[in-house]
Amino acid sequence: MQQQIRFCKSFDGTRIAYAVSGEGPALVRAPHWLTHLEYEWHSPIWRPWIGALSSGRTLVRMDERGCGLADRGVADVSFEAFVRDLEAVVDAAGLERFALIGHSQGGPISIEYVARHPERVTHLVLLGSYARGRFKRQPELRDEFEAQLKLVEVGWGRDDPSYRQLFASQFMPGATLEQLRQMSELQRMSSHPSEAARILRAFNEIDVTATVPAVACPTLVMHARGDLRVPFEEGRRLAAMIPGARFVPLESKNHILLEHEPAYARLFEELHAFLPGDRDTFPALTARESQILDQIAQGLDNSQIAARLELSEKTVRNHVSHIFDKIHVESRAQAIVLARERGMGQRSRTS
């Protein structure tokens, strides 16, 4: 598996980096803190996530403004800017319909996006997320949170990792020393200390409580019981506010789940069962027929499909005939419309 890193410009000219990996129906991961597309690709913590999310899907990830490969030192670091950056990436990737996953701060960003563009999101997954930032849900602790932001500003740029490891242990209290070291390094690489503090402060001010009830697409909310960064009660509260949402508690203390723990396996079991796959979308089709239908939805003709899949044109024609019979359409145009409505054919539109 490979990733393709691309750039687009957001509403204010800020360059946002995004990466595409895998093949199949589109899944977009909303922006959140502590990202670096290149570092994550080789990270023992995040690479398993990328592989699992890309399995059978076209995964689109992005660096948040001020983080990773995106422009740094930008003037506007705000919740509104984060939402508009997501809009820019989705448009640049050419996605029409897709599933959306919001982890941590990516959750409220996803909620706002769904409220603004309900016709584009087929399914929403929220993990370790919230409707209210720290300043909103615990205003009496604002001084304590501000002190933590000061630690970020003065400590993260130092060679001594002590300050960064304090935060790493909150994200992953169940991690090994080596995993904490890796997380500390991601913190150092992801953003400049002063910029990291600005991003955190913007997240702390988030409040999408009034927007949450507008979410109308199928929604899965998952939250670790012992999460130290975002209290479990915030996840439960969020799920209760979304009409028809399913809530899944995860038995872990980690905000970022680790590959070796049972909660990680449970997370991806639930996620894959919830998100529609191409074969799940048309259960009557064989794996090869699903693959060919996806190519048809991309706009390829029989000769192009034959070349790409190393089949004869006659074999492709036979498959196409069987596909039309099974999905009850009479023309290629009808097949394209139906397949795209169900999330297929996204890869060419992200090329």
N, C-alpha and C positions, 0 to 999 in steps of 0.2 A: 504494500500500500504506500502511496505517495501523497503528499499534499502540494497543492498549488497556491502560492501566496500572491495575492493581488492587492491593489489599492484603489480607493475611490475617494472622491471629495464630498464632504458633508456640506450642510447648508451654509456654513461660514467659511468654507475653503479649507478646513482642517482635513488632512489626509488620514484616512482610516484604513488600516490593514485588515484583510480578511483572508481566510484559508479555506480551500475546498478539498475534501477527501472522500473516498468511497464512491459508491454508485447505487442509485435507486431513488425512491421518493425522498424529497428534500426535508432535512431537519436543520433548523437554524438554532444555534446556541447564542442567546442574548449576551450583550456585553456585561462584564462584571469586573471587580477589582482583581489585581494580581494576575495579569495575563502577559504572555510573551509567546507569540505563535511559534517561533523557532525553538525557544527553550522548552516549551511544553511538548513539542514533537519528540524530543529526546529525553524527557523527564520520566524517571521510573514511577513517579506519582501520577502524572497526567496521561502518559502514553497509553496505558490500559483503557482509560476513559475514552480517548480518541478512537482507539480500535473498536471498542464496544459500540460507541455512538455511530461509527461509520459502517458498521456491519449491516449490509443490505440497504444502505441509505447513502445519499449525498449529504454529507455533513458540512455545514458552513459555520465556521467559528470566526470571531473577530477580536481584535485588540481594541480596548476602550481608548478613547482620546486621552493622551497623557501617559499611555502604557505601551509597553512592548515596541512594536514597529510603527505604531501610529505616531502622529505629530505630538511632540511634547512642548511644554511651555505655552499652551494655548490660553487665550484670554477667558474663554467661556468654559467653565467646569461646573455644569449644573445638570439636574435631572432632565430638564427639557432638552439639553444638548445630547445627553446619552440616548434619549428616545429617538431624536432626529438622526443620530448616527446609525442606529439600527435601521431606520427607514432607508437611509442612503445605501447601506450594504445590501439590504434585500433587493432594492431596485437595481443596483449595480450588478448583482448576481443574476438578475433576470428571473427572479422567482415570482410566480403568480399565486400558487397555493402551496402551503408548507406547514409542517408541524414546528412548534416553537418550544424550546426548553429554557427556563430561567432558573439559574442556580444563584442562591444568595441574593445580592442586589440585582441580579438579572431578572429576578421575579417581578418586582414592581415595574421595571422597564418593560417586561413582556406584557404585563397587565395593561399598561398604558397603550402599548402598541395594538393589542387586541381590541381595546375599546375604540381606537381610532380607525382600525382597518379590520373589522370583523369578517369581511368577505375573503380575506387572504389566509387566515390561520385555521387549519383543520382541527388541530389538537394542541392543547397547552399542557406542559409539564412544569411544575414548580417544585424545586428541591431546596430545603433549608432556607426558605424565603420568608417574606413578611410584607405587610401592607404599610407598616409604620417604621421609620428609622429610629435609631436609639434616642435621639433628642425628643422625638414625638412620643415614644412609648414610655420613656423614663426621664422626664424633664428634671426630676429631683436629683438625678445623677449627672447632670450636664458638666459640672466642674470636674468630676472624675473622668468623664470621656474626653474633655478638653485636655486634661493632663496626659492622657494616653496619646492624643494627637501630637502633643509637644514632644513626647518620647520618639514618635515617628520622625518628626522634623530634625531633631538633634542627634538621633542615634542610628538611623538606618544607613547612612552613608559611610559609617566607620567600618574598618576592617574587623574590629571586634564584633562578633555576631550576637552578643548577649541581648541587645535590644530587640533585634529581629526574632530571635528565638523565643522571646516572651510571647510575641504574636503567633509564631508558628505553633507553639504549644497550645494556644487557644483554638487554632484551626484543627489541629490533629493531636489531641492529648494521648491518643493510643498509638502514636507513631514511634518508630525506633529512632535512635540518635542519628542514624544516617538519613532517615526520611526527614527529620527536623532540619538537618543541615541542608538538604535539597530544597526544602521549603524556604529556608532563610535565604538561600541563593536566588530563588525565584523572586522573593521580595526585593532584593537588591537590584536585580536586573529589570524588574517590571516597570519601575518608575523612580524618578528622583524623589528624595525624602520630602522636600517641600511640596511637590506635586502630589505625592501619595497622601499627605495630610489634607490637601485641598479636596481630593477625590473622596476621602473618608468623610470629611465634613459635609460634603454635598449629599452623600448617602445617608448620613445621620438625620438630615432634614426631610427625607422622603415621607410623603403621606398620600397614598392612593386609596385610602379607605372609601372615599366617595365614588371612585371609579370601579372598584372590584365587582360590585353587583352587575355591571354592564357586561361582564365576561359571559358569553353565551355558548362558546364552543366546548366540546368535551374536555374536561380538565382533570388531571391527576396531580394531587399534592402529596409529597413525601417529606418526612422530617425525622431527623435522628432525635431520640428521646433525651439524650444527654448533651445535645449541641450547646457548646459554651459561647459561641458567637451569636447565634440567634435562638432564643428560648423556644422550646418545644411548643409552648402555649401559643406563640405567635403563628406557628404553622397550623395548629389546630384551628385557631381563630380565623386565619386566612381561608382555610378550606370551608369553614362554616358560612363564610360570606359569599362564596361562589355558588350559584344555583347548580345543583346536581353534581358538584365536584366529589371525587372519591379521595379519601384520606388514608394514607398508608404510613403508620409509624415504623421507623427503622430502629433496630436495637443496636445503637452505637453512641459513643460520645464524640465522634468526629464530625466536624462540619464538612470536611473533605474526606469522603469515604476512601478507605485504602483497599487495594485489590485482595488482600489476604483475608479480610473480615467477612463474616456471613452477611452483614447488611449490604455490602457491595453487590454480592450475587443477588440478593433479594431486590435491590434497586433495579438492576437490569432485567431481571425476570419480569417485574411489574411494568417496566418501561416498554419492553418489546411486546408484551401482551397487550398493552394499551395502544401503542402506535400502529396504524395500519401499514402492513408491508405490501409489496407488489403482488406476491402470491396470495396473501390474505385478501387483497382487494378483489381478485378474481379467482376464487378457490377452485373453479373447474379447470383452470389452465395448468399445464405441466410447467416445470421450471423453465424449459426451453421456450415454450409458448409465451410465458410471462416476459422472458428476456426479449423476445422478438416484438411483443406488443409495446414494451418500453421504447424500443428503437423506432417503431412506427410513430409513437407519440412524440418522439424527438423530431419527426419530420423526414426521416430517412426513407428512401425508396427501396424496393426489393434488392436491386443490385448493390446498393450501399450496405444494406444489412448483410447480404451474402459475403461481401468482402470483409466487413468488420468481424463477423462470426465465423469466417472460413467455412462457409456452407455453399452449396450450389444454389443458383437462383431457383431451380425447380423445387428444391427442398424448402426454400423460404416460401415460395408460392403455396406449397401444400400446407405449411404451417399457418400461413395467413388465412387460408380458407377455413381451416379447423378453428382458428381463433375467432373469426367472424361468426361462425356457427355457435360457438360456446358462449360468447358475450352478447349474442343476439343483435348484431348490426348487419347492415347490408352494404356498407361502403367504407372505404378507408377514412373518409372525412368523419363519418360517424364514430369510427373506432378511435380516431385521434381525440375527438371531443370527449368521449366517455372516459378514455384512459387518463387524459389530463385532468378531468374533473376529480379523479380519484388519486391524484398525486403522482402519476407516472410521467415520464418524459422530461424530467427536470434537468437532467445532466447537460443536454445541449444548450439549454437556456442559462447555464452557469459557465459556458465555455467562452 
